[in-house]
Every structure is written in structure tokens, then in C-alpha cells.
């Protein structure tokens, strides 16, 4: 199992670079950031600095979208980083939540997202692609490589990830829901004539190493609010008891009253007060090292290839170090 570190691109950018260097020293293989141009600093500028100050770390957004950056711009940006640093990027992509809504636009349609996945990958790897009815090819790319991983929760998105993407990003670490969604992705891959094992499975969630569970929950409650924002979209689309979305995912948002993107992904967010402790315990990895090891073993048994640690809390350094000392070696 690989491990990744997920950060917001909060200023100062030097702190993000420093934490990514620390992660690489501790055995993390991937470095991810959020991508929302209004809320945080520009991640691709920071990626260049991270790549320049690390040797092996693979970097990318969790996740970008096909509108705030058009596919040809996204492809060229990744290809430039790869040319400079040797194919050390991965493109995480989704419909766009905070990046689109903060700018007053709805998330992208799945149709737009699905087309963008192929266009970005083809262009970044030097192949021609259709962009708005025009044949486009980036002429300077040689030996480019860009895996495109898709974030998804709902049944149609899960199917698309299995059909089109190189990897699937699931932003929660509940074993029951992970099993349900991984099965959906793999079945879609098989139905599309693909080898399901070729779709990389990445689970991303807050991890907080420490004995004070109440404090850890308070630091990570925001995550349940963020996931709830996506779940609310699914309920609006499919219905609360459609059978297409597990009740284990939808039940807890009944007390949800809204979402403040100004507090997106931040500890202490008041819009996450509706999230019960039980949901935080299911979605996140909290507690002493032994508790993390037990959950990671469950996830690995479900076929998870990477666990990406969301470190948006007050124990970033100690959690990174604990993973490096006691967990990453055990799962390498």
C-alpha cells in the first residue's frame, strides 16, 4: 500500500513545501493538495517548488475539474512539470465542488468530466485529442505520462471512474462504504472490457494520531461536513431511499442545514456541527497507532492501493512522523 499526504494550499506556500518534504522523508509516495483558486493559493505553482525540493514524491490535485482549468491548459501544465521533473505527477479530477460553487457556477456535468479525462490524458502524453471540435496536439511532449484518477461517490460517477479513469479517489475511509464503492468501480471496469485490477484505488481521509479522541474528532469534524455536501447532491439527484446510494452514507445529513465554503476543509467549521461522532469515527482514522493499523489492514484487504492522509488539523507534523515511523513500514 502506498501513502499520500493531502494539504490545503494555505499561505505561506513554503509551509506546504516543507510538510511535503517531511512526508517524503517519512516514506510517503504522493503529495496532494486541494484545488480551489478562490479559497487557496495556486497549487500548480507550489507543485513546481515541491518537485524541485523532493526526489521521488508524485504530486497532484485532489481534485481539479474541467472548467476552472480547460483540458488543454491542464494537460500542458502537467506535461510541463513532467518534462521538468520526470513524470512525477498524477491528475486527480472531479466535477468540481468548491472551485465551481465559490465562483458562482454549478459543478460540471458527468458528460463534460468524462470527455475531459480522455482529452487531458491524451494531450499530456503527446497524443492528439478533440477539443471543441478541433484536433489538438501538443508538439513538444516526448515520453509524457499522466495517470488520471477520478473522484466519485454516486452510482453514475462510480461507473464512469471504472470505465474511463486510471484510478478512483474515494474521500472517506469507512470500510463498508469503501467495499460498496470499490465493487461498483471494478464491476464497471469489467463491463467496459477493462482489467479491474488496473484501476488504482485511493482512499483519502483525515488521520489524527493521538489518545485524545474528543480533540481528534473536533479537529476532523469538518470532513463529515465536506462529505455531506457531496451526499446532499446525491440525495437531490437520486432521492433519499432510491437504493442507488447506501443509507449508511445518506442518513447522517438529515440534520444538515447548509454549507459555508469560506470554512471549507477547516477544523472548527460551524457548518459541521451536525456531524455525529460515530460518522467521524467511521469516515476518519483517529486514535493511537494501533487503531490506525487496524483500519488500514481493513482497507488493504478491500483492495485499496493508497491511503492519503488529510492533514488539516493541529497535529500535522506528529501524524506525518507517526505514520513514517510505525505505519508506512508495516504496509510497504
N, C-alpha and C positions, 0 to 999 in steps of 0.2 A: 504494500500500500504506500502510495506517495502522500506527502503532506504539503499543504499550501498555507499561506498567510494572507488574510484579506484585511485591508485597511481602507479607511476613507482618505481622500487626498486633501486632508486638512492642512492649512499652513501651520508651521513652516514646512515646505517640501523636504527640507533637509532631514526633518524628523522621520518622515516616511522612508527616505533612503536609508537612514540609519537603522530603522527597525527591519527593513528588508535585508540589509547586510547581516544583522544579528540572526535573522531567520536562516539565511544560507549557512552561517557558521554552525547553526544548530541542526542542520540536516534537512531543512525544508527545501523542497524542489521547485515550488511555484510561489510567485508573488502576485497577488491580485489587488485591484482597487475598485471602488465604486466608480461610475462614470456618469456624472450629472453636472453639466457645465455651470449651472447657476449656483448649485449648492456647494461645490468643492472646486479645488484647483484643477487645472487641465492635466489629466493623468498621463497622456502620451508624452508630454514634456518631461514629466517625472520618470516615466519608464526609461527614457534615454539615460537619465542620470543613474537610475538603479542598475541598468545593464552595464554601464561604464564602471560601476563600483562593485560589481559581483562577477563571478566567473561562470557559474552554472545555472543560476536562477532563471526560470522561464516566467515571463511576465505577461499580464493581460488584464482586460476589464471584466468585472463581474457585476453587471454586463453592460455592453454598449447596445445600440439599437440602429436600425437602418435609416433613420430620419435626421436626428441631430447631426449625424455624420453620414453623408451619402456613401453608398457602397464603394465607389471608385476612390473616394478620399480615404475611407477606412483601409481599403486594400493597399493603397500606395503608402500610407503611414506605417502599416505593419511591415510591408516589404522593405521600406527604408530602414527600420530598426533591424530587421533580419539581415540586410546587407551589411549593416554596420557591426552587428554583434553575433551573427552566425545562427540564424533560425532559432531564436530563443524567445519566441512569442506564441501566444495562443489567443484566439479571438472568442471570448465569451459574448454571446449576443442574446437578446430577448426582444419583446415587443416594446419595451421602454416604459418604465413607470414614473419615477421621479423626474427623469430628464425631460420627458414629454409633458407631464402634467404641470410641473413648475413653470414651463414656458407657455402654458395655456392651451396645450394640444392633447388630444386623446392618444393612448398608446397605439402603436402600429397594428394593422390587421395581420393575422397569421399569413395571409397570402403574400403580403409585402415582405414579411420576415422570411418566409420560405424561399422566395426568389433571391433575397439578399444573401442568404447563406451560400448558395452556389456561386453567385457573382463575385462575392468577396474572396472566396477560396480560389476560384479560377484566376481572377486578376492578380491576387497576391502571389500565386505560384507561376505566373507568367503566361497563362493561357488566355485566349480571347473569351469575351463574355458579351452578352447582350445587355446594354444599359439604355433603357428607354427607347428601344428600337434601333439603337446604333451598335455596331460591332466595335468593341473597345478592347485594346490590348496594351499593357504597359511594356514598352520595348526594352527597358534596361534590366528587367528582372532575370537573373540567372540562378537556377537551382533553389528557387524560393520554396518555402514550406510553411503552410499556415493551417493548423487544425482549427476548425470552427466548432465550438461547443455551445449548445443551446440551453437556456434556462426555461423551465416549463413546470406547470402544476396541473393544468386542466387536461381532459382526455384528448382533445384535438391537438393541443400543443405537444403532449407526450408522444402522440403518434407521429407528428412531424419531426420531432427530435430523433425518433427511431428510424424514420425514413430518410432523413437528409443530413443530420449532423454527425460530426466525428465524435462528439461527446455530449453527455447530458449533465446539466447542472441542476441539482436539487437543493434549494436553500431551506433545509430543515434536516434534523438528524433523528427523527422518530423512526424506530425500526419497522413498525407496522406500515407506516405510510411510505417509507423507503422501499420496502418489499413490493407494495402495491404498484408504485410508480415505475420502479425498475422493470417489473414484469411487463407493464404496458409498453415501455420503450423497447424492450427486447422483442416482444411479440410483433410490434410494428416493424422493427428492423427485419425480422424473419419473413414477415408477409411481403416486404418490399424486395425480397431476394438477397438481403444483406446477411453477413455473418453477425449475429447479435453481439458476439464477443468483441467485435471491432469497435463498438460504441463505448468509449470511456465513460465511466460513471463517477461523477464528482459530487459528493455531499458537502455542503458548506453550512456552517452554523457557529454561533458563539461557543467558545470553550473558555472556561474560567477555572483555573486550578487553585483550590483553597478549601479550607474546612468550614468557613462561614457561609452556609448555604443561603441564608436570608440576604446577605450582602451580595452574593453572586447573582441571585435572582433579580435583585434590584438593579444590578448593573446590566443585566441581559434581557429585562422585560421588554425593552424596545423591539426586540426581534419578533416576539409574538405579534406586536402591533404591525410591524412591517409585513410579515407573512399574512396577517389578517387582511391587509389592504388588497393583496392578490386574491385571497379567498373570497372577499366580498365581490370582486369582479366575476369570479366563477359562479357564485350564488346568483348574481344578477343574470348571468348568461344561461345557466343550466337549471336553476331552481334549487331550493334548499334540500329537497329529498328526491332528486331526479334519479338517484342511483349511479350517476355518472361521476360524482365526486364523493369520496368517503365521508361519512358522517363524522368520523374522528377528526377530519380537517375542518368541517364547517360549523360544528356545534358551538365552539367557544366564541365565535364572533357575534353571537346574538346580542351581547351587551355592548358591542362596538357602536360608538356614536359618531365617529368621524376620524379624520386623519390630518395632521398638520405637517406638511412637508418641510417646514422650517426646522422640525425636530427629527427629520428622517434619519434613522440609524444612530440615534444618540441616547446614551444612558440617561435615565431620569425623565424621559419623554412623558408628558402627562397624557398623551393620547393612547398610551399603552396600559393605562390603569385597569382596563377591563380584562387584561390577560391574567388568568389564574396561575398559581404556582405550578399546578400539575402540567399545564401546557408548556411552561418554561422548562420544566424538568424533562419533558418528552422531546422538545424541539432542540434543546441545547445540551452541551456536555458540561456538567458542573460538579464540583466536589473534589475530593482527593484524587491522586493519580490513579488509584485502583478503580475508581468509578469510571474514569475516562477509558481505562484499558478495557473494562468490561463492555462498554458501549462500542468502542472501536472494533472489538472482536465480533460483536453482533453485525456491525456494518460490513466488515470484511467478509463475513460468511454470506452476506446478501449480494456480494459481488461488487462492492464499492471499491474503486481503484484509487481514489484520492479523497482524503478528508481535508477540507480547507477551513482553517481556524479563523473565525471572525474575531478580531481583537479590537473591538470598540468598547473598551471598558478601562478601569483604572489599574489593571494588572497585566498590561501588555507584555512587559519585559519578563516578568516572573513566569507567565504562562508559556511564552516562547521558550524560555530556558528549561522549564519543566518538561515540555514536550521533547526538546532536544536531548535532555539527559536521560529520560526514563521511558518515553513512549515511542518516539521515532525509531530508536534502535530495536525495539521489540517488534516493530511491524515492517522493518525494512525488507 
